[in-house]
Amino acid sequence: MLRVELVRRPERSVRMAILSPVLAVALTVATGFIVFWAIGIDPFRALYIYFVEPWTQAWSLQEIVVKAIPITMIAIGLSLCYLANTWNIGAEGQLVIGAIVGSSIPILFPEWQTPLTLPSMLILAIAGGMAYAAIPATLKIRFGTNEILTSLMLVYVANLLLDWLVRGPWRNPQGYNFPGSVDFSDAASLPILISGGRLHLGLIFTILVVLVAWFALRRTITGFEINVLGQAPRAAAFAGFSRNRMILITFLVSGGLAGLAGIQEVAGPIGKLDVVISPGYGFTAIIVAFLGRLNPIAIPVAGIVLALSYIGGESAQIMLGLSGKTARVFQGILLFYVLACDSFILYRLRFVRTPARQVAESAT
């Protein structure tokens, strides 16, 4: 009898750490080929529509970047949490709360049309996301509550609050009874970078966030604390680093960035506070963070890959008649392969042959 075992490597495999994301993407494409073939769709045409065609047109290139902006920004914040061995799973809810708080200005004070309108919205959105992220962080610090569960459950609270607002007190009175707020004015909208498209100022903000995160992790004491707490908690405790302080800091930063991503969506591509302002960017960003190896420089590349899954999924839905959930399927497959491939960074496979006689004896 042949048995397969996972044996821990004496040290991390550097080669596997580099190859893991590439291998995960390749396996995802191969799995997609099999799935399309199994359901009777030409896999070559389907994969071309899904992964290649979006790169061939100017408008779809812009749309890939537009979708990569919130995913990348959220993933940067989450990577700081995960590097510190702190697990924020509720970025989707923090995105929604940031969008709600930031949108309060154009909705409640529509007459305020000044150059300070948009900056005020951005600041309020960051504060809203930080405040919402502080809830699971505080519960973790004060009561030892599992932050994975609390942050995840708060996503549903945020979505229900959004639904109530846009169907109730914040619904546009001129909107023919459809849910959604009033359309944002020019003063409350992000400037467009390329005329005729939807690429907005959020791209510049995202680039700045990436650079600041890289600098903070490589050149600051706080970044050093984050890395030590994540990789060697006992050494961090011996050095006097406060784990509770780092839990709060990383949650606040990730929540603030998620809130900023939320207001950028409603003040950018959407143009108002709507029932749905995110197709799951907060959850997709988890995949992006790990696919980018929790590295601020690599995360934007992973963000582009996952943004492609949204655009390709929309094209496949139109041209192949597939379900709108196709993008989620590919993202789930990719996450599975990322986690599976990452296992081989620390472990290797060992095949052990057990004599049939020994197997029979153990069974009896």
N, C-alpha and C positions, 0 to 999 in steps of 0.2 A: 504494500500500500504506500502510495506517495503522499506525503504531507507537506504543506507549504507553511513556512514560519516567517515571521518578521523578526529580524535580528537587528538590534540597535548598533549603529555604526560607532566606532570609537571616537570619531569626530564628524562634524557636519560635512556633507559632500558639497564642495563649492561648485563642482561641475553640474550637479543635479540642481542646485539652487538657481543656476543660470538657465539651464535647459527646461526646467519645470514649467514656466509659463508658455514657452513655445510648444512644448509637447502637449500641454493641456489644450491649446488652441487647435493644434493639428488633430488631436483625437476628437475634439468637438466637431470639426469639419467632417472627419471620417464618419462619425456617428450620424451626422446630418445626412450624409450621402446614403447611408443604409436606411434611415427613416424615410427619406423621400422615395427611395426605390421600393420600400415595403408598401407604401400607400399608393403606388402606381403613378408617381410623378417623375418625369425625367430628372434624375438627380443632378446631371450636369447643368441643365437649364436652371433648375431651382437654385443651385449653389451660385451660379453666375448672377442671377437676379438678387440673391440675398447678400452676397459678399463682394461682388465685383462691380455691378452696374451703378451702385451709389457713388463710385469714384469717377464715373465718366461724365457727369453733368455738373455744371457750376452751382446750380441751386441746391442739389443734394449734398455737395461738398460743404456748403454753408450750413445746411441742416444738421450734418454730422457734427460740426463744431458747436452749433447751438445746443444740441443735446448733450454734448460732451462737457459743456461748461458747468452745469449744476452737478453732474455726476463726479467730475474731477474735484470740484470745490468741496463737496461733502466727503469724498474719499480721502482727501488730505487731512481733514479733521479726524476722521475715523482712524486713519493710520497712526496718528499720535496716541490715541487711546489704546490701540492694539499693541503698539510698541511698548507701552507701559503696562501691558497685561491687564488692561481695563476694557470691559466689553460694552460698548454703546451700540445697541441694536436698534435704537429708536430714532435714528436721524430723519426718517420719513415724517414722524410726528413733529420733530423740531423744525423741519422745513415748513410744514403747514402752519405752525404757530408763528414762525417768523413772517410768513406771508400775510397772515391775519393781522398781526400787530402793525407791520409796516403799511398795510393797506388802509389802516384806520384813518390816516391823514387825508388821502384823496376821497374817501367815502364819507367821513364825518365832517370834513372841512373842504368841500369842493371849491369854495371861493378863494382858497389860499393858493395862488398861482405865482410863486416867486422862485428864484434860483435856489432857495433853501429847501424847497419842497422835496425834491428827490433825495438829497443828502439826509434829510430828517427821516425819510422812509427807510433808508438803508440802515441808519443807526438804530431806529426802533426795531427793525427786523432782527438785527444782530442781538440786541438786548432781549427780545422775545425768545429767540432760539436758545440763548444762554440761560434764561430763567427757566425754560421748560426742561433743559438738560440738567439743571441744578437739582431737580426733584429726585431722579434716580441716584444722582451722585450723593446727595444729602442722606437719602435713605440707606445707601450703602455704607457711608461713613458712620452715621449715627446708630443704625440698628443692624448692620451687617446684611441687609437685604440683597438678594441676588439682582444685580443691575441688569442682567440680560432680560429677566422677566419684567421688571418694572419699566424699563425703557421701551420694551416691545408693547406692553399693554397700553402705555400712554399714547402710542400711535393711533389706536382706535378712538381714544378720547378726543384727540386733536381732529381727526377726520369727522367725527360726529359734531364737534363744535363748528367746524367749517360748514358742514351741510346745513346745520340749523341757521347759521348766520345768513348764508346766501339764499336760503329759501324763506327767511323770516325778516328780521329787522334790517338787514343790509341788502335786501333784494332791490333791484332797480325798479322804481315805480313806473318807468316808461318801457319796461322790458317785456310787455305783453304776458305777464305772469310767469315768464320763464325764470328759473333760478339763476342767480348771478348778480354781481354788483354793477354799478354804473361803470362805463368805460373810463379808463384813466386819461387824463388830459396830457398834453405834450410835456408840461412841467413835471408830471408825475410818472413819466415814462423814460426808460433808458434810451439814450441816443443810439441810432443805427450807425454802424461803422461802414457798411457798404450799401450804397443806394440800390433799392430794388430788392433787397433781401431782408433777412431777419437777424443777421449777425449783429449783436449789440455790444455795448460797453462792458458787459459782464466778462467778455474775453480778456480785457485788460486787467480786471480785478482778479480773475483766476490766475493769470500769469504772475501777478504780484504775490498772491497767496502761495503759489508753488515756490517762488524764490525765497520768500520769508520763511516758509516751513523748512526748506533745505538749509538755510543759514542757521535757523534756530537749532536744528538737530545736530549740525556739524560744528557750530562755533559758539554755542552758549552753554552756560551751566545747566539751565533748565533742560535743554536737549540732552545733555550728558546724563542728568538724573532720569529722564524718561527711558533712555536706553539701558541704564544700569538696573532700574527697577524691573524692567521687562526681562532682562537676560539673567540677572543675578540678584534676586530679591534679598538673599541673606547678606550679600556684600553691601547692598544698598542700605539695609538696616544697620549694619556695622558702621557704615560711613555717616549715619545720621540723617539719611534722606527720608522725608516724610511721605509714606505711601498715601495717606489720606489727603494730603495737600495735592499730590499729583493726580489723584482720582478727580478731585474738584477741578483742577486746572485743565486737564485733558477733556473732561466732559463739557466745561464751559467753552473751550475753544471749538470743539467739534459741534456743539449746539449752536454757537454763534455763526459758524461757517454754513451750517445747514439752514439757519434762518436767513442768511444773506442769499443763499441759493434760491430760497423760496420767494423772496421779494423780487429777485431778478427774473424769475419766471413770470410772475403776475405783472410786473412793470415792464417786461420785455415781450416775449413771444405771445403771451395770452392777452395782455392789455387790460385785464380786470381780475377781480377775485371771483373764481368760478367754483362749481361743485367739485371738479377734479382739476388740480393744478400740477399733479405729478403722476406719471404712469408707474411709479415705484422707484424713483431715482434714489431714495434713501436706502433701499434694500440693494439695488444694483451697485451702489457705491461700495458695499461690503465686498462684493466680488472684485471690483476694480482695485480696492486697497490691497487685497491679497495677490491679485494678478500682477500688480505693480510692485510686489515684494515689499510693501510698506515704505517704498522709497519715493519721496516727493518728486523726483525727476522722472521716474519711470511711470508713475501713476497717470499723468496726462496721456501717455501712449495707450495704457490700458483703458482709459476713459474713451479714447477714440474707438477702440475695438468694440466696447460695449455700446457706444452710441451707434455704431454701424449696425448692431443687431436690431436696434429700434427702426432705423431707416430701412434696412433690408427686410425686416418683418412687415413693414407697411407696404413695401413694393410687392412682396410675396402675397400679401393679402389681396391686393388689387389684381395682380397679373395671374396668380395661380389659384385664387379662390380659397386660400388657407385661412385658418382662424386668426383673429387678431392677437391671440395668446401665443402665437408662434415665437415671438421674441422672448417671452418668458421661458418657453421650453428650452431654447438654445442657451439662455442665461443659466438655467438650472443645470443643464448638461455641462456647461463650462465650469460652474462652481464645483460640481462633483469631481471633474477631472483635475481642477486646480488643487483641491484638497487631497485627492488620491496621489497626484504627482508629488505634492509637498511632503507626503509621508515618506517618500524615498530619499528626502534630504537627510532624515535622521535614521532611517531604517533601510535594510536591504533584504531581498528575498532569499530564503534558503530552502532548498528542497531536500526533504528527509525521507528516505525510503525505510519503511518499517516492515520487517518480515511478516508474512501472512500468519505464521504460527504465533507470533507475539500478539498480533491483532486479535486472533481467536481466543488466546488466553485472557487478554484484558476484557474481552466481551463477556466471558463466563465468570 
